[in-house]
Each structure stands twice: as structure tokens, then as C-alpha cells.
Amino acid sequence: MQPTTLSGVIAAAATPLNSKGDIDASVYIEHCHWLLDHGCDGINALGTTGEANSLAFEKRRALMSAVASSDLPMGSMMVGTGGCSLEDTISLTQHALELGFAGQLILPPFYYKPVSDEGLFSYFSRIIESIGEDRLKIYLYNFPQLTGIAFSTTLVERLYASFPETVVGLKDSSGDLDYSKALVERCHGFAVFPSSEGTVLEARKNGFAGCISATVNLTCSLAGKVWKAVANSQTEKWQEEALSIRQAIAGFPLVPAVKVLLQKLHGNDSWADVLPPLLPLSAKQRSALLEKVGISEDGARLAQVDNPPN
């Protein structure tokens, strides 16, 4: 039985690519297992960090199918199914539902701007009504810095009130904790996920369901220990360590930087490339990133990712 809603530390998983630029599904599944074995409660596939909107429709479908055909626990898997086209979003969301993903993370349609709350309500209503399945669990994806569109608290309240068994949560990548807290206060039982592991220590105090973060690809063990432990000086130390890694990565283009560190961590060149318009880090940037994170070319300190200090 799948959970009604996901919770805990969720990694926005990066997507490995082979020499032809296609998704390396076997490496991806191996990484997802590693994340779940090292502190993650769930995986968000094909989100921003996963370069979903640079991938062809059929490649997104194929990776979803590969995940569902693996031995990954589908009750812990969320997948990004949003796009600009209503028809494509419905098709990807339906595919995810049929494959058994526990949740579908959906961006607003982000090309036409400005767009009203009424237009967004119509868009999500059409998705829900077209699929017509009680099992559908939608998580709204609020990332106005990239989409140019924000989910207002009024719109979220309306969607949750209209479809309380279907629109069950939201990932907030705006970085505005007051916004996340307002949603918790106004939408009782709604699962709100900030996008930084820096919120995990006080997540339960603030009513958050956990976090969904790109840098959890590297900080999973630390963030996972913070989520599962009683808050004390030790958990503060783990969170500080996780934040130091996150802040070091923040000085570089996010997705290429995460992939450099995953290549170093796993020793696999499928993590070396990104899809245009993103570019790999330059040799100078790569060296600077490794220095800031505190990783030598031989991989020292990455042992802390596998086995964080007690």
C-alpha cells in the first residue's frame, strides 16, 4: 500500500547521461538505491535537477518506465510530469500513475505570462478531471525564479479545498519560508516541502513534511540523520555540515556542480555531462568547486557523505 503523502528527506535526483546524450537508466537506478540507502526517505525523479524540461517527452516516459521496472520502492518515488502543454502533462501524469509512482510533481505551464489564478486553476482542474483517478496525488511545484509564475496562497487553498484527496502537497523552491509557513497554517494536512535541507532541523516544529532538495544528492546521510533524530547539539552539527556543502555548491551553476560531485562520488563518467542550454563546469570551476567543498582529486572527504561524523 502506497502512502497517502510522501514525507521526509527527498532527493531531487540528477540524471546521468551516456556518451550519446541518452539517459543511462542503470546508473540512475543505482544512484537512487544509494540515496535511499544513505538517508533519503524518497526520490524526486525528473525535476529541475533532473533536467526534465531539457529531455524529450519519450525519454521522460522511458526513464519512468525503467524506474517502475526496477526494484526501487515505488511508494517512495515522486516524478516530475509538468510541461507547457496541457496534453503532454496529462499524458505524462497518467503514465506515472499507471506505473505506480507515489506522487506527481507538476510545474505551472510556464511559457505564457502573465497568467491568472483562474487560468492556473483551470489547467490543474483539467488534468485532474481528464485522468479521473482517486489514486492521483499531485504535488504543486512552486519555482517562480525559473517559471516566472508563482502559486499564490489563495490558489493553493482553492485547489486543496476543491481536490483535497488529489492536490496533496507543494514543493517550494522560492526560498521564502514565510510562504511555506503560511501554506501550513492555511491548508491543514497539506504537505509542504521547502527546497533546502537547512529547514530539516525545525521542519516538524514548522509543520513541514520534510524537504526536497538538489543538494541532498550529496548531503543525504547528514540530512537524513537530522530528520530522524531528536534535535540536539549533535543534529545541529550535522545540519551545519550539510549546509556547508550546500553553500559551497551554491557558488556554481547548480546542476553541473551536483554532477561534478556525483562523478567524483560514484567514479562514473555518466555524470560528466549536462544537456544544453546548460554547460559543464570549466576545469577552473571544477577545481574551485572541489576546493570549496573540501574534496581533493583523490576523493577525500567524500567518505563523510557515505559515513557522516557522529
N, C-alpha and C positions, 0 to 999 in steps of 0.2 A: 504494500500500500504506500503510495507516494504521499509526502507531507502536503498539507494544505498550502503552507507557505514555506519558503526557504528561510534559513537564518544562519547567523554566524559569520565566519571569515570566508569570503568568496573571492577567488582569484579571477580577474578579468584576463583570461589566458591569451598569451601571444600565439601567433600561428606560424609554424615552421614551413619553409618553402624548399623544394628540391631545386636542382640545378636548372630545371626548365621553368621555374617560377610557379610550379603547381604545389598545392598543399601536400606536405609529407604527413599523411594521416597517421602512420605508425609512430612517428616521432611525437606527434601531437598527443596521441593516446598515452604514450609512455610518460610524457610530461604531466598530463592530467593525473595519472596514477601517483606520480611523485608528489604533486601538490596535495592530493588527498592523504598521502602517507606522511606528509610533513606539516600538518596543522590546519589545512583547509577543511571547511565544512561543505563547500560546494565549489563549482566551477561555472563561470560565465563564459560560454563559447561565443565566438563571432561577435564580439563587441568592438569598441573603438580600438582597444589594444590589439584585438584580433584582426584588425584591418578589414572588417567585414564589408565596408562600403567601397573598398577597392577590389573586391572579389566579384567575379561573375556569379550571377544568380545560380547557375548549375553547380558551381564549385562550392557555394554555401550549402546547397542541398546535399551534395556528395559528402562533405565533411560531417554534416548532421547524421547522415545515414551510417557513415563509418563509426561514429561515436556510439550510435544505437546498436550497431552490430558487435561492438566490443564488449568487454566485461566491466566497463565502467558502470557505477551505480546511477541509473537514470534519475532516481529520486533526488540526486544531488546536483543535477545538471540543469542550468539555465542557458538559454540560447537567444542571441540577438536575431530578430526576424523583421526589423523595421527597414523601411526604404521610402523613397518619394512616391512610388506608385502604389496606390491602394491595392490593386490586383496582385502585385508581387508580394506585398506584405501579407495579404490574406493567404496566398499560396504557401509562402514560407512558414507562416504561423500554423497553418493546417498540417503541413508536413512535420513540423516539430511536435505537434500534438499527437499525430498518428505514431510517431517514433517513440513517444513516452517521455519527452523532456518534461521536467517538473515545472518549468516556467518559461515564458516567452518575454524577453526584454525588448520593448518597442519604442524606438525614437519617434518623435513627431515627423510628419512629412516636411522636409527642410528646404525645399527649393523656393516655393512661392512665399514671399514675405511682403508686407505683414500678413499675418493670419489671425483670425479672431478665435476666441474661446469656443464660439459656436461652431466654427469650421473644424476645430480640433475635436470637439465633442462628436460631430457628425462622422469624422474619419474613424474614430475608435468605435463608435456605435456600429458603423458599417462592418468593421472587422468582426466584432462580437456577434452581430446578427447573421452575418454570412456563414460563419463557422457553426454557430448554434450548438455548442457543446458545453455541458456543465463542467467538464474536466479542464477547460481552458483557464489558465492562470496567467494574467497579463501583469507585467511589471513595467510601469512607465519609465522612460529614460530621459531624465532632465539634464541636458548638457547645452545650455544656451550659448556658451563660448564658441562651440563648433556649429550648432544648428541655427543659431540666431533666433530660436524660438524657446520660450520658457513656458512650462506648465504652471499656470497661476494656481494658488492655493484654492481659489474658488472653483476652477475647472477640475482639479483633483477631487475636491469634495463632491462635486456633481457626478463625476464618473464613478466614484466609490459608492455614492448613495444609489445611483442608478443600476450599477452592476457589482454589488458587494461580494459576490462569490467568484467574480471573474477578474475585476481590476483589484488586485490584492496587495500591490506594493509599488514602490518607486525607488530607482537608483538616482541619487542626486550628485551630479558631478559639477554643480555650480560652485561648490566650496562654501556656500552660505549656510552655516549651521543654524542660524535663526530660522531660515526657511524650513529646514528639516524638522526642527523642533515644533514649528507651527503646524506642520502636517501631522505630527504625532498627536498634538493637542486637539486638532480639529477632526481627525479621522481615526477614531478609536478602533484598534485592531488592525490598522493598515501598517504594512511592513515597510519601514523607511530605512534605506541603506545609504549613508554618506559614502563618499568615494575615497576616503583616507583611513588607513589603519590607525592614524593618530586619534581617531574617535572611539576606538575599541574599549579603552580602559573605562570610560564613563558611558558606554553605549546603553547598558541596561538602566542606569540612572536616568538617562535622557529618553528612554523608551525606543531606542533604535533597534532594528532587527539584526544588526551586525554592520559589516562594511563590504563593499565590492570595489576592489582596488587593482590597478595595473601593477603597482609595485609589490603587491602580495605574491606575484610570481617569484620574487626574491626574498620577501620578508615573512613568508607563510609560517615558518616554525615559530618565530617570535610573536607574530600577531595571534597565531592560534593559541599559544600558551597564555597570552594576556586574556583572550576571550574566555578561556576555560578555567582560569584561576580566580581566586578571591583577590580583590585589589589590595595590594600592599607595596612595600618598598621594592620587592623583587619584580612585581609586574610593572611597576613604573620604570625600572631599569630595562626590562625587555622592550617596553614601548619606546623608550628613548633610543634604544639601539635600532629598532625598526624605523623610527623616524629619521635617524641619521642616514640610513641607507636611502630612504625615500627622498630626503632633501638633497642628497648628493646627485641622485638621478634627475631631480627636477631642474638642474642646471643645464640639461641637454635635451634635444628632441626626444620625447618620451618613448615612443615605440622603438626607434632604432637603439636607444640606450638600453631598454629592457632586453632587447635581443642580443646585444653585445654581451651582457651579463649572463644570459641563458646559454649562449655559445660557450662562454668560459666555464659555466657551472656544469653543463652536460657534456662538453667536449664534442659537440656535433655541429657541423657546418650548415645544417639545415636552418640554423638560427641566424645565419650571417646576413641574409638579405631582407629587404623590405620592398613593398610594392610602390611604384610611382603613384602619386607625386612625392611620397616620402623618399629620402635618400639615406643610405647607410652613413654612420658616423665616419668622418675622416680619420686617418691614422692619428692625427694630433688630438682630435676629440676623444677617440677611443682611449688613448694613453691618459688623457686628463680625467676621463670618467673612472678608469680603473684606479687611478691615484686617489681620487676623491672618495670613492667607495672603500678604498684601502685594500685593493686586491692587486697582488703582483702578477706578473705574466705567468707564474707557475701555479696560480690559483689560490695562493694563501689567503686566508680569511673566509673563503667560501665554505670552509668547514663549519663556520658559525651558522651558515644557512641550513646545513644539514643537522648540526648539533649545537643549538644556541647555548650560550653560557648559562649556568644555573645561578 
